[in-house]
């Protein structure tokens, strides 16, 4: 059994709600935009890079954070380290505004 342990989130206020891209796509609920299309949209709009890591200016604004997770087995041995991009509510508002401004490009294609 694989477990996700220990998320490192240095430099970010505690108590804020953060969501992964799958949750973000569901909450924003723009027709036809799921996790994969959302990543593509953000790359196309210079918000995240090719590795799906947000650019520093968007992290500094509090829209995103990039966390490191240790993936371990049931014995606690680290199998690998995974990075994850998380989005704040403020970031969701920003993404929704970007989508609204570019709606014709990302409708339901």
C-alpha positions in Angstrom: 0.0 0.0 0.0 1.3 3.4 -1.0 0.7 6.4 1.3 1.2 10.1 0.8 3.1 11.7 3.7 4.7 15.0 4.7 3.9 18.0 2.5 6.5 20.8 2.7 4.9 24.2 2.3 7.5 26.7 3.5 6.7 30.3 3.3 3.0 30.1 3.0 0.4 31.2 5.6 -1.2 28.4 7.6 -4.9 28.0 7.6 -5.5 28.8 3.9 -7.3 26.4 1.7 -5.3 25.0 -1.2 -6.6 22.8 -4.0 -5.0 20.6 -6.6 -5.7 21.1 -10.3 -8.4 18.4 -10.4 -10.3 20.0 -7.6 -9.7 23.5 -9.0 -11.2 22.5 -12.4 -14.3 21.1 -10.7 -14.8 24.1 -8.5 -14.3 26.6 -11.3 -16.6 24.4 -13.4 -16.1 25.9 -16.9 -17.8 23.6 -19.3 -15.3 21.3 -21.1 -12.3 22.3 -18.9 -10.9 19.5 -16.8 -7.5 19.1 -15.1 -5.5 18.4 -18.3 -7.0 21.3 -20.3 -6.6 23.6 -17.3 -2.9 22.8 -17.2 -2.6 23.4 -20.9 -4.5 26.7 -20.6 -2.2 27.9 -17.8 0.9 26.9 -19.8 -0.5 28.7 -22.9 -1.1 31.8 -20.8 2.4 31.9 -19.3 1.1 31.1 -15.7 2.9 27.8 -15.3 5.9 26.4 -17.1 6.3 23.2 -19.1 6.8 21.2 -15.8 3.5 22.6 -14.5 5.4 24.7 -12.0 3.9 28.2 -11.4 6.0 31.2 -12.3 7.3 33.0 -9.2 5.2 36.1 -9.7 2.0 34.0 -9.3 3.4 32.3 -6.2 4.3 35.7 -4.8 0.7 36.9 -5.4 -0.6 34.0 -3.4 -2.4 32.3 -6.4 -0.3 29.1 -6.3 2.2 27.1 -4.3 4.4 24.3 -5.3 4.8 21.6 -2.7 7.0 18.5 -2.4 5.4 15.3 -1.2 7.3 12.1 -0.1 5.5 9.0 -1.5 6.2 6.1 0.9 5.3 2.5 1.2 3.5 1.0 4.2 6.9 0.5 6.0 7.7 4.3 5.8 10.4 3.9 3.1 10.4 6.8 0.7 9.7 5.4 -2.8 9.9 8.8 -4.6 9.4 12.5 -4.2 6.5 14.1 -6.1 5.9 17.8 -6.7 2.3 19.2 -6.8 1.0 22.6 -7.9 -1.8 23.8 -5.6 -4.2 26.7 -6.1 -5.7 29.1 -3.6 -9.2 30.6 -3.7 -7.6 33.9 -4.9 -5.8 31.9 -7.6 -9.1 30.3 -8.7 -10.6 33.8 -9.1 -7.6 34.7 -11.3 -7.9 31.6 -13.4 -11.7 32.1 -13.8 -11.0 35.7 -15.0 -8.4 34.4 -17.5 -10.8 31.8 -18.8 -13.5 34.4 -19.2 -11.2 36.7 -21.1 -10.1 33.8 -23.4 -13.4 31.9 -23.5 -13.5 31.6 -27.3 -10.2 29.8 -27.4 -11.0 27.3 -24.7 -14.8 26.6 -25.0 -15.3 22.9 -25.4 -12.5 22.0 -27.9 
